[in-house]
Amino acid sequence: MRVALLQICASDDVRSNRDVVLGLLREAAAQGADLVLTPEVTNIVSMDRAYQAEVLRRESEDETLQALQGAAAELGVWLLLGSLALKAEPPETRFVNRSLLVGDTGAIEARYDKMHMFDVQVSETETYRESSGYAPGSRAVIAKTPWAKIGMTVCYDVRFAYLYRALAQAGADILTVPAAFSPGTGPMHWQPLLQARAIETGCYVLAPAQTGTHEARKGRKRQTYGHSLIVSPWGEVLLDAGTEPGVFIADLDLAAVAEARRKVPSLTHDRAFEGPL
């Protein structure tokens, strides 16, 4: 199974971001990718809620999604849109941070709304309140592909190990963690968390990321850490994309999932316990 991670530096210009991703998707398909993955908030990186309200659309009306569905069908590839920022259906007034798996016919095969909201104060100058603009999801999702079952997550979810264990025990072979990771936490936390999720579950972890300084016509600019990663079921980093945008290719041997779980079958070793009190 050949996968391609698209590492991008999205701005708050939805149309420009769409065109960049379309170009990279074609490049990935030309390199033989079966599954192409994009980062979190592929369609827009913006810190301005009012501006987002102006430019974002519901899923059924989103031009980025429609264009990429068409391209996936044309190119005959599967596409994991790491996430799109979308307007929710009424009565919810906040947005949703939605990961979508598009099949090679262009049809949407699975949807996952990010469950854990990034409400943190990394430093005196770096504060995020994702829940003020985005409604959290409530349902874990496993998607079937011709090669493997995929457990879908988004960015801050990576800190909640119970979600990944549940996905693996429900049959996931691959875990996706598209992200727009903070440079304040990235150097210390990004790679160890992804390796831990792989080791704990015996899954491949695919983590396409936003990178760099994101231009903004409205509101303040944002920075992200980059370093899109692929981690093997044994915890080995198979690919680190660094900090430059581009297409990053790797071939996965799905037999490695069963082998890692044979060596350390911890997914079958759960025990009931009491406490703590």
Backbone bond lengths (Angstrom), bond angles and torsions (degrees), N, CA, C in turn:
res aa  C-N    CA-C-N  psi(-1)  N-CA   C-N-CA  omega(-1)  CA-C   N-CA-C  phi
1 M - - - 1.464 - - 1.520 108.45 -
2 R 1.315 117.42 120.88 1.460 120.98 178.97 1.525 109.85 -100.09
3 V 1.323 115.75 126.64 1.460 120.90 -179.77 1.522 109.72 -117.76
4 A 1.331 115.01 152.75 1.462 121.40 177.37 1.519 108.77 -130.07
5 L 1.322 116.77 124.81 1.453 121.77 172.65 1.525 108.41 -96.01
6 L 1.320 116.34 128.04 1.466 121.27 175.04 1.519 108.20 -97.63
7 Q 1.316 116.45 115.35 1.459 121.21 176.32 1.526 107.45 -100.56
8 I 1.325 116.46 123.53 1.465 120.36 -173.74 1.524 110.49 -132.33
9 C 1.332 114.30 165.73 1.464 122.18 173.67 1.526 106.89 -122.92
10 A 1.321 115.98 79.80 1.463 121.25 -176.12 1.523 110.71 -70.16
11 S 1.316 115.34 148.32 1.458 122.33 175.37 1.527 108.50 -105.68
12 D 1.334 116.91 -163.49 1.467 119.35 173.22 1.533 111.62 -96.54
13 D 1.330 116.68 15.28 1.464 122.64 176.28 1.532 108.25 -98.40
14 V 1.322 116.12 101.51 1.464 121.42 -173.30 1.525 111.62 -59.79
15 R 1.306 117.56 -43.68 1.461 120.85 -176.60 1.525 111.19 -65.96
16 S 1.309 116.92 -43.66 1.464 120.12 178.81 1.522 111.02 -62.23
17 N 1.321 117.58 -42.96 1.467 121.20 178.71 1.526 110.92 -60.92
18 R 1.324 115.87 -42.20 1.466 120.27 179.22 1.518 110.80 -59.69
19 D 1.316 117.16 -44.45 1.461 120.84 -177.68 1.529 111.38 -65.94
20 V 1.321 116.33 -38.65 1.470 120.28 177.99 1.525 110.10 -61.71
21 V 1.327 116.70 -47.07 1.457 120.35 -177.22 1.525 111.19 -67.21
22 L 1.318 117.44 -38.01 1.464 119.90 176.94 1.525 111.05 -59.93
23 G 1.317 116.66 -42.29 1.464 120.32 178.56 1.516 112.07 -64.39
24 L 1.331 117.15 -43.58 1.461 120.50 -179.96 1.525 111.30 -68.88
25 L 1.329 116.74 -34.94 1.465 120.33 177.31 1.524 110.47 -61.78
26 R 1.308 117.13 -43.15 1.464 120.25 177.85 1.529 110.96 -64.07
27 E 1.308 116.84 -38.45 1.464 120.70 178.09 1.524 110.58 -64.31
28 A 1.326 116.54 -41.57 1.462 120.32 179.23 1.520 111.10 -65.42
29 A 1.318 116.77 -42.31 1.468 120.39 178.58 1.521 110.86 -62.54
30 A 1.329 116.91 -38.79 1.462 120.76 179.24 1.521 111.67 -64.92
31 Q 1.336 116.74 -23.63 1.467 121.01 177.91 1.526 111.95 -91.89
32 G 1.324 116.86 9.03 1.450 120.36 172.66 1.508 115.95 87.59
33 A 1.323 117.75 17.86 1.465 119.65 -179.31 1.525 111.07 -66.50
34 D 1.330 115.81 135.75 1.459 121.59 172.65 1.522 110.76 -86.33
35 L 1.333 115.79 -39.76 1.460 123.42 -179.30 1.516 108.51 -129.41
36 V 1.330 116.21 127.73 1.461 122.47 179.11 1.523 107.80 -114.29
37 L 1.331 116.70 136.37 1.458 121.02 -176.86 1.521 110.32 -124.28
38 T 1.316 116.90 136.80 1.462 122.75 176.99 1.531 109.36 -111.39
39 P 1.335 118.25 165.35 1.469 120.65 -177.68 1.533 113.49 -77.71
40 E 1.314 113.60 178.65 1.463 121.61 169.73 1.532 109.54 -59.30
41 V 1.314 116.17 152.26 1.473 124.63 179.94 1.534 111.91 40.81
42 T 1.327 114.65 54.90 1.460 121.11 179.40 1.519 111.75 -58.50
43 N 1.321 117.26 -35.09 1.471 119.70 -172.38 1.513 113.96 -84.52
44 I 1.343 118.79 -22.71 1.463 119.12 -178.64 1.527 110.38 -165.53
45 V 1.319 116.59 135.76 1.453 122.28 167.68 1.520 106.42 -114.63
46 S 1.317 115.80 110.23 1.463 121.10 -175.65 1.516 109.80 -147.12
47 M 1.328 116.21 140.19 1.460 121.94 175.55 1.518 111.62 -101.73
48 D 1.338 116.97 4.25 1.466 122.19 -174.82 1.532 109.73 -105.05
49 R 1.327 117.19 104.21 1.459 121.16 -175.94 1.524 112.13 -63.54
50 A 1.333 117.60 -38.74 1.467 120.14 -179.26 1.528 110.42 -64.39
51 Y 1.313 115.93 -40.95 1.461 119.67 178.20 1.526 110.85 -66.10
52 Q 1.325 116.40 -41.49 1.464 119.67 176.66 1.526 110.73 -58.13
53 A 1.320 116.36 -41.42 1.468 120.16 179.87 1.529 111.63 -61.34
54 E 1.326 116.53 -29.59 1.465 120.73 179.00 1.527 111.90 -74.10
55 V 1.325 116.74 -41.75 1.465 119.58 -167.96 1.528 114.74 -102.17
56 L 1.326 118.40 -20.25 1.458 119.65 -177.94 1.525 110.93 -77.80
57 R 1.330 115.38 154.90 1.464 122.30 -178.77 1.529 109.56 -130.00
58 R 1.315 116.31 164.48 1.459 120.85 171.34 1.524 108.94 -71.26
59 E 1.317 115.24 162.05 1.465 119.69 -176.08 1.532 111.70 -53.77
60 S 1.314 117.64 -44.37 1.465 121.44 -175.29 1.524 112.68 -67.81
61 E 1.343 117.21 -15.07 1.464 121.54 -176.03 1.522 112.78 -113.86
62 D 1.338 117.54 0.26 1.464 120.41 -170.77 1.531 111.23 -77.76
63 E 1.328 116.33 118.93 1.463 121.10 -175.58 1.528 112.16 -71.21
64 T 1.324 117.49 -31.72 1.463 119.82 176.64 1.524 110.16 -62.57
65 L 1.315 116.41 -47.49 1.451 120.75 179.26 1.527 110.81 -61.03
66 Q 1.305 117.07 -45.75 1.462 120.52 -178.84 1.524 111.34 -61.34
67 A 1.337 116.53 -43.00 1.465 120.39 -179.22 1.526 111.07 -65.17
68 L 1.319 117.05 -41.10 1.459 120.12 -177.69 1.527 111.65 -75.61
69 Q 1.316 117.70 -31.09 1.465 119.25 172.01 1.529 110.43 -61.43
70 G 1.322 116.03 -44.33 1.456 120.20 178.84 1.510 112.22 -62.82
71 A 1.333 116.59 -41.25 1.457 120.27 -179.74 1.523 111.58 -67.72
72 A 1.337 117.83 -38.98 1.464 120.78 178.35 1.523 110.49 -61.26
73 A 1.332 116.20 -42.30 1.471 120.23 178.48 1.523 110.99 -66.13
74 E 1.315 116.54 -42.90 1.468 120.72 -179.72 1.518 111.27 -62.65
75 L 1.331 116.42 -40.82 1.464 121.07 -174.76 1.525 112.72 -89.27
76 G 1.331 116.78 -13.67 1.456 120.41 179.91 1.511 113.81 70.04
77 V 1.342 116.91 38.25 1.463 121.01 179.16 1.525 109.63 -122.23
78 W 1.323 114.64 156.02 1.454 120.75 169.77 1.526 108.22 -87.00
79 L 1.330 115.81 146.82 1.462 121.01 -173.59 1.520 109.60 -137.09
80 L 1.324 116.23 121.04 1.458 120.24 170.00 1.521 107.87 -98.05
81 L 1.333 115.69 107.07 1.455 119.86 171.28 1.520 106.36 -77.49
82 G 1.332 114.92 104.21 1.462 120.82 -172.32 1.498 112.27 -45.52
83 S 1.324 116.43 -50.77 1.457 121.16 160.89 1.513 109.15 -166.02
84 L 1.315 114.13 156.06 1.451 123.56 168.09 1.521 108.30 -118.52
85 A 1.318 116.56 140.34 1.458 120.89 169.52 1.528 106.65 -81.39
86 L 1.326 116.21 121.68 1.457 121.51 -175.01 1.520 110.34 -134.35
87 K 1.317 116.18 154.65 1.454 120.37 169.81 1.523 108.67 -73.52
88 A 1.322 115.93 139.86 1.459 120.88 178.20 1.525 110.12 -81.75
89 E 1.313 114.66 165.82 1.457 119.86 174.27 1.527 109.36 -77.00
90 P 1.340 118.55 141.60 1.464 120.63 176.98 1.530 110.63 -58.65
91 P 1.320 119.12 149.24 1.468 126.37 12.96 1.527 114.49 -88.25
92 E 1.358 118.91 1.30 1.464 120.59 179.43 1.523 109.63 -65.18
93 T 1.327 116.23 127.27 1.461 120.90 -178.06 1.528 112.55 -98.72
94 R 1.320 116.64 -11.96 1.461 119.47 177.32 1.531 109.81 -84.99
95 F 1.327 116.42 170.67 1.454 122.29 176.39 1.527 109.35 -83.10
96 V 1.342 115.86 174.29 1.461 121.47 170.22 1.525 108.15 -124.48
97 N 1.324 114.95 147.63 1.470 122.96 177.34 1.522 105.43 -106.13
98 R 1.338 116.90 93.99 1.466 122.64 -164.40 1.517 112.59 -112.48
99 S 1.324 115.39 124.14 1.462 122.45 172.37 1.520 108.18 -90.17
100 L 1.338 116.88 134.41 1.460 121.86 -177.10 1.518 110.26 -130.06
101 L 1.319 115.91 132.19 1.462 121.53 174.83 1.521 108.20 -102.10
102 V 1.331 115.73 120.06 1.462 122.90 -179.03 1.520 108.46 -107.76
103 G 1.330 116.81 128.21 1.444 121.05 179.23 1.515 112.77 -80.00
104 D 1.328 116.23 176.53 1.465 120.06 -176.42 1.526 113.40 -75.46
105 T 1.324 117.16 -0.87 1.470 121.14 170.71 1.523 111.61 -95.52
106 G 1.334 116.45 -5.67 1.455 121.38 -176.37 1.513 113.86 92.79
107 A 1.320 117.61 -4.95 1.464 121.04 -179.64 1.531 110.55 -79.51
108 I 1.326 116.01 147.06 1.464 120.90 175.47 1.524 108.32 -78.51
109 E 1.334 116.02 119.25 1.458 121.83 -176.66 1.524 112.92 -94.43
110 A 1.344 117.31 -24.30 1.471 120.22 -179.54 1.518 109.14 -162.56
111 R 1.341 114.49 153.18 1.462 123.05 177.03 1.520 108.82 -133.45
112 Y 1.313 116.07 142.41 1.462 120.93 174.63 1.518 108.67 -141.41
113 D 1.326 116.73 125.20 1.464 121.57 175.51 1.523 108.96 -95.80
114 K 1.331 115.99 125.26 1.464 122.44 -178.99 1.526 110.61 -48.56
115 M 1.326 115.98 129.02 1.463 120.28 -174.39 1.521 113.68 -92.29
116 H 1.316 116.90 -38.49 1.464 120.38 -173.54 1.528 109.47 -100.16
117 M 1.307 116.25 120.28 1.458 121.89 -174.63 1.528 111.15 -88.72
118 F 1.314 115.60 137.86 1.468 122.71 -175.41 1.532 108.82 -83.93
119 D 1.329 115.63 83.00 1.462 122.54 178.76 1.523 107.62 -109.35
120 V 1.327 117.31 91.24 1.462 121.01 -171.70 1.524 110.31 -144.11
121 Q 1.330 114.76 160.00 1.459 121.70 169.16 1.516 107.21 -122.29
122 V 1.324 115.46 95.90 1.463 121.54 -176.19 1.520 110.40 -69.37
123 S 1.337 116.22 -38.03 1.463 121.83 179.35 1.522 107.92 -155.64
124 E 1.314 116.72 -178.46 1.468 120.48 179.48 1.522 111.57 -64.01
125 T 1.333 116.99 -24.27 1.465 120.72 -176.80 1.518 113.52 -108.90
126 E 1.331 117.64 -3.52 1.466 120.64 -176.02 1.527 109.72 -128.57
127 T 1.339 115.29 99.31 1.462 122.26 -178.76 1.522 109.28 -128.00
128 Y 1.328 116.42 139.63 1.466 121.80 178.73 1.533 109.09 -130.85
129 R 1.330 115.98 138.99 1.460 122.15 174.55 1.527 107.58 -133.20
130 E 1.323 115.54 72.93 1.459 120.06 -175.34 1.528 112.00 -59.61
131 S 1.327 116.54 -34.29 1.462 119.38 -176.84 1.519 113.05 -68.10
132 S 1.327 117.37 -16.11 1.469 118.59 177.23 1.519 111.83 -72.07
133 G 1.330 116.99 -22.75 1.454 119.64 -179.01 1.517 114.38 -117.08
134 Y 1.352 117.25 -18.69 1.452 121.00 -173.25 1.534 111.10 -124.86
135 A 1.315 115.61 137.69 1.456 121.55 175.87 1.521 109.63 -87.19
136 P 1.337 118.60 130.21 1.461 120.09 -179.93 1.523 112.06 -73.44
137 G 1.321 115.71 147.07 1.452 120.71 172.50 1.512 110.41 -77.48
138 S 1.327 116.10 174.64 1.465 120.11 -177.29 1.530 112.76 -138.70
139 R 1.342 117.25 8.15 1.461 119.69 -173.60 1.524 110.58 -131.98
140 A 1.337 116.16 126.21 1.463 120.92 173.64 1.528 108.85 -76.67
141 V 1.347 115.93 147.90 1.468 120.42 -171.96 1.526 110.49 -134.16
142 I 1.331 114.77 131.73 1.462 122.14 168.25 1.522 107.91 -116.60
143 A 1.329 116.37 131.72 1.463 122.08 -178.41 1.521 109.66 -114.46
144 K 1.326 116.27 141.11 1.457 121.95 178.00 1.524 110.20 -93.90
145 T 1.318 116.60 135.85 1.459 123.43 172.93 1.532 107.28 -126.86
146 P 1.329 118.30 171.92 1.469 119.19 177.41 1.522 114.20 -63.94
147 W 1.333 117.83 -17.19 1.459 121.03 -174.13 1.524 113.29 -106.72
148 A 1.322 116.77 -36.64 1.462 119.89 -170.94 1.523 109.22 -164.74
149 K 1.330 115.04 167.05 1.456 120.98 172.01 1.531 108.84 -93.73
150 I 1.315 115.02 135.87 1.463 121.09 -174.38 1.525 109.68 -113.77
151 G 1.333 116.09 127.23 1.451 122.02 170.92 1.519 108.94 -92.64
152 M 1.327 116.36 119.48 1.466 121.78 -171.79 1.526 111.01 -95.79
153 T 1.346 115.98 127.10 1.464 121.65 174.56 1.527 107.81 -140.03
154 V 1.330 116.55 176.57 1.468 121.30 178.94 1.530 109.61 -142.73
155 C 1.297 116.85 123.40 1.470 128.08 165.75 1.534 114.67 42.11
156 Y 1.332 118.73 -101.43 1.466 122.73 -171.99 1.530 111.98 -60.66
157 D 1.331 117.22 -20.17 1.464 120.58 173.43 1.524 111.55 -52.60
158 V 1.338 117.18 -28.67 1.465 121.17 -172.49 1.525 112.74 -59.82
159 R 1.326 117.19 -19.46 1.463 120.70 -179.27 1.534 113.03 -83.54
160 F 1.321 117.27 -1.58 1.454 121.12 -174.42 1.530 108.94 -116.21
161 A 1.322 114.74 87.72 1.467 121.72 -169.13 1.525 112.49 -60.93
162 Y 1.332 117.29 -30.43 1.468 119.94 -177.38 1.523 111.83 -60.19
163 L 1.336 118.18 -32.78 1.458 121.21 179.47 1.529 110.36 -63.73
164 Y 1.315 117.05 -43.76 1.462 121.63 -177.02 1.524 111.35 -71.24
165 R 1.318 117.02 -36.90 1.463 119.75 175.96 1.531 110.27 -63.20
166 A 1.334 116.34 -42.58 1.467 120.14 178.65 1.521 110.97 -63.09
167 L 1.323 118.08 -40.81 1.461 120.99 179.05 1.520 111.03 -64.90
168 A 1.336 117.23 -43.32 1.464 120.56 -179.83 1.526 110.84 -65.99
169 Q 1.321 116.91 -42.93 1.460 119.64 -179.75 1.529 111.85 -68.01
170 A 1.321 116.77 -20.81 1.467 121.00 176.55 1.530 112.44 -89.11
171 G 1.335 117.04 1.19 1.452 119.41 172.83 1.507 117.38 117.85
172 A 1.335 119.42 0.60 1.462 120.77 -178.78 1.527 111.08 -66.59
173 D 1.330 116.13 135.81 1.463 123.29 172.97 1.527 111.21 -101.37
174 I 1.326 115.16 -27.59 1.462 123.47 -177.93 1.516 108.01 -127.90
175 L 1.325 116.30 138.07 1.458 122.24 174.56 1.522 108.34 -115.16
176 T 1.318 117.56 130.23 1.465 120.80 178.87 1.529 109.50 -106.02
177 V 1.336 114.50 134.14 1.467 121.13 -178.13 1.530 109.08 -133.71
178 P 1.339 118.47 64.66 1.467 119.95 175.42 1.520 109.41 -62.10
179 A 1.335 116.61 144.21 1.458 118.73 -170.57 1.514 113.05 -148.74
180 A 1.335 112.85 159.08 1.463 123.25 163.96 1.525 104.30 -129.46
181 F 1.330 116.15 74.07 1.462 122.85 -165.63 1.521 111.18 -80.23
182 S 1.312 115.23 141.05 1.464 121.31 -178.80 1.522 111.62 -67.36
183 P 1.345 118.07 136.10 1.459 119.71 174.16 1.523 112.91 -69.49
184 G 1.338 116.51 -13.15 1.456 119.56 176.59 1.518 113.02 -73.72
185 T 1.334 116.50 -31.29 1.462 121.06 179.94 1.525 113.23 -108.01
186 G 1.321 116.39 -20.92 1.458 121.10 -173.69 1.515 115.70 -54.86
187 P 1.343 119.50 -48.59 1.465 119.60 -174.68 1.525 113.65 -59.08
188 M 1.325 117.77 -32.01 1.458 120.64 -178.33 1.526 113.82 -98.58
189 H 1.323 117.64 -29.45 1.461 119.48 -167.17 1.525 115.48 -109.87
190 W 1.329 118.54 -31.47 1.464 121.29 -169.49 1.523 112.69 -58.89
191 Q 1.311 117.47 -60.98 1.464 120.10 -176.36 1.530 112.31 -65.70
192 P 1.345 120.61 -46.10 1.466 118.81 179.76 1.523 113.38 -59.98
193 L 1.325 118.35 -38.21 1.461 120.25 178.99 1.521 111.23 -64.88
194 L 1.319 116.79 -43.81 1.461 120.02 -179.54 1.529 111.07 -66.49
195 Q 1.322 116.65 -40.18 1.470 119.22 176.98 1.530 110.64 -64.46
196 A 1.318 117.01 -39.96 1.461 119.77 179.02 1.520 111.23 -62.55
197 R 1.337 117.37 -43.34 1.460 120.05 -179.61 1.536 110.45 -63.22
198 A 1.327 117.65 -37.25 1.463 121.09 177.69 1.524 110.88 -67.42
199 I 1.327 116.84 -47.69 1.462 121.45 -176.90 1.523 110.92 -64.26
200 E 1.320 116.93 -42.62 1.466 121.21 -177.90 1.526 113.01 -64.93
201 T 1.322 116.67 -28.99 1.462 120.77 -172.11 1.516 114.23 -110.81
202 G 1.332 118.46 -16.46 1.455 120.70 -172.20 1.507 113.08 66.49
203 C 1.307 117.00 29.36 1.467 122.97 178.93 1.527 110.66 -107.42
204 Y 1.325 116.13 154.53 1.462 119.86 160.95 1.529 108.14 -69.30
205 V 1.325 116.47 141.51 1.456 122.13 174.28 1.523 107.95 -117.60
206 L 1.334 115.65 122.54 1.464 122.90 178.78 1.521 108.37 -113.62
207 A 1.332 115.91 119.53 1.465 120.05 -171.37 1.529 111.39 -132.42
208 P 1.348 117.79 83.24 1.467 120.94 175.52 1.523 110.18 -75.59
209 A 1.324 117.11 140.14 1.465 120.09 -170.06 1.527 112.95 -132.60
210 Q 1.319 114.09 151.40 1.456 121.30 165.85 1.526 108.66 -73.34
211 T 1.340 116.03 155.61 1.462 119.29 -177.68 1.523 111.41 -147.68
212 G 1.326 116.44 147.19 1.458 121.28 169.56 1.516 114.93 90.54
213 T 1.331 114.79 -161.74 1.466 122.77 178.81 1.516 108.67 -98.54
214 H 1.305 117.30 122.96 1.460 123.14 -172.02 1.522 110.11 -95.82
215 E 1.325 115.60 115.35 1.457 121.09 -178.28 1.528 110.63 -63.74
216 A 1.332 115.49 144.34 1.462 120.47 -177.99 1.523 109.88 -140.02
217 R 1.327 115.53 124.51 1.465 120.31 173.69 1.522 111.09 -78.62
218 K 1.337 115.46 -27.66 1.468 121.75 178.63 1.520 109.20 -126.29
219 G 1.316 116.90 135.65 1.456 120.38 178.74 1.515 112.57 76.66
220 R 1.316 115.29 -172.97 1.467 120.13 -175.52 1.525 111.36 -86.80
221 K 1.321 114.74 154.91 1.454 120.79 177.24 1.528 109.78 -73.17
222 R 1.321 114.57 157.37 1.455 120.78 176.29 1.522 109.17 -124.32
223 Q 1.324 116.26 153.30 1.459 121.72 174.57 1.532 109.53 -118.90
224 T 1.344 115.44 146.21 1.461 120.27 175.68 1.521 110.21 -131.86
225 Y 1.318 115.04 163.50 1.468 122.08 -165.38 1.527 114.41 -83.28
226 G 1.340 118.27 -28.89 1.465 119.34 -175.57 1.516 111.50 77.24
227 H 1.343 116.58 -145.11 1.464 123.73 178.34 1.531 111.79 58.21
228 S 1.327 116.70 50.92 1.458 119.83 169.75 1.531 108.12 -51.45
229 L 1.334 115.67 136.65 1.462 119.62 -174.40 1.525 111.88 -129.38
230 I 1.320 115.29 149.76 1.463 123.07 163.42 1.515 106.78 -122.31
231 V 1.331 115.95 125.83 1.462 122.23 -178.98 1.524 108.39 -118.61
232 S 1.326 116.20 135.72 1.461 121.63 -179.20 1.526 110.40 -76.13
233 P 1.349 117.97 166.15 1.465 120.37 176.77 1.523 114.00 -62.75
234 W 1.332 117.38 -16.77 1.463 121.62 177.63 1.525 112.28 -92.92
235 G 1.351 116.13 -4.32 1.462 120.90 177.18 1.513 114.86 99.86
236 E 1.320 117.68 3.83 1.462 121.05 -179.55 1.531 110.28 -79.54
237 V 1.333 116.80 134.62 1.458 120.72 174.24 1.525 108.26 -77.75
238 L 1.311 116.65 110.66 1.461 122.27 -178.65 1.519 112.09 -87.82
239 L 1.332 116.92 -24.12 1.463 120.31 -178.56 1.520 108.66 -153.33
240 D 1.320 116.38 132.21 1.465 123.80 171.95 1.524 106.49 -129.76
241 A 1.315 117.41 115.16 1.461 121.89 -172.65 1.527 113.90 -81.10
242 G 1.317 117.97 -1.49 1.460 118.17 -178.46 1.518 111.31 67.24
243 T 1.329 116.10 -142.76 1.463 119.30 -173.15 1.527 114.18 -120.80
244 E 1.329 117.82 2.73 1.457 119.77 -179.65 1.530 110.59 -93.88
245 P 1.340 117.65 142.65 1.467 119.61 174.95 1.524 111.20 -64.52
246 G 1.340 115.95 154.66 1.454 118.87 176.82 1.511 112.43 157.59
247 V 1.334 114.36 -169.69 1.469 123.68 179.18 1.523 107.53 -108.85
248 F 1.331 116.31 129.90 1.455 121.06 -176.02 1.524 108.52 -128.39
249 I 1.333 115.71 120.38 1.461 123.23 -168.73 1.525 111.33 -108.59
250 A 1.337 116.18 142.46 1.461 120.94 172.04 1.519 108.91 -150.45
251 D 1.321 115.71 150.91 1.464 122.72 175.63 1.526 108.84 -103.44
252 L 1.328 116.35 129.56 1.455 122.00 -178.73 1.522 110.11 -105.08
253 D 1.320 115.77 136.38 1.465 122.23 172.81 1.528 106.52 -103.41
254 L 1.325 116.66 104.55 1.463 120.23 -174.70 1.520 112.70 -67.02
255 A 1.335 117.80 -16.91 1.465 119.72 175.63 1.522 111.52 -63.04
256 A 1.334 117.18 -21.48 1.461 121.06 179.99 1.520 111.98 -65.44
257 V 1.327 117.53 -24.69 1.460 120.78 178.48 1.522 109.92 -65.75
258 A 1.319 116.71 -52.85 1.464 120.67 179.54 1.525 111.48 -62.31
259 E 1.321 116.87 -36.96 1.459 120.65 -178.97 1.521 111.29 -65.55
260 A 1.343 117.29 -44.30 1.464 120.33 179.22 1.525 110.80 -63.08
261 R 1.316 116.40 -39.54 1.471 119.99 -178.62 1.530 111.64 -74.56
262 R 1.320 117.25 -27.03 1.465 119.84 174.92 1.524 110.21 -67.96
263 K 1.336 115.90 -41.72 1.459 120.27 -177.99 1.532 111.45 -68.68
264 V 1.347 116.22 -43.09 1.466 120.67 -179.39 1.534 107.53 -131.58
265 P 1.327 118.07 89.79 1.469 120.87 -174.54 1.524 113.40 -83.29
266 S 1.320 116.96 47.74 1.469 120.49 -173.37 1.522 113.51 -66.59
267 L 1.334 117.84 -20.09 1.464 119.75 178.61 1.523 111.75 -66.94
268 T 1.326 116.99 -15.30 1.465 121.25 -179.68 1.524 112.30 -105.97
269 H 1.315 117.23 7.34 1.460 120.72 -172.96 1.531 113.43 -108.82
270 D 1.306 118.33 20.99 1.467 120.26 178.49 1.536 110.59 -62.76
271 R 1.315 115.50 145.44 1.470 121.24 175.75 1.522 109.14 -133.02
272 A 1.313 115.47 140.16 1.462 119.91 173.15 1.531 108.57 -71.05
273 F 1.324 116.95 147.76 1.458 119.93 179.62 1.520 109.29 -149.52
274 E 1.311 114.55 162.52 1.451 121.25 176.79 1.520 109.58 -101.71
275 G 1.349 114.91 157.92 1.458 119.73 176.12 1.520 111.63 76.09
276 P 1.329 117.14 -169.36 1.465 126.13 2.97 1.521 112.38 -73.26
277 L 1.312 115.64 155.63 1.461 121.17 -179.14 1.521 110.33 -94.84
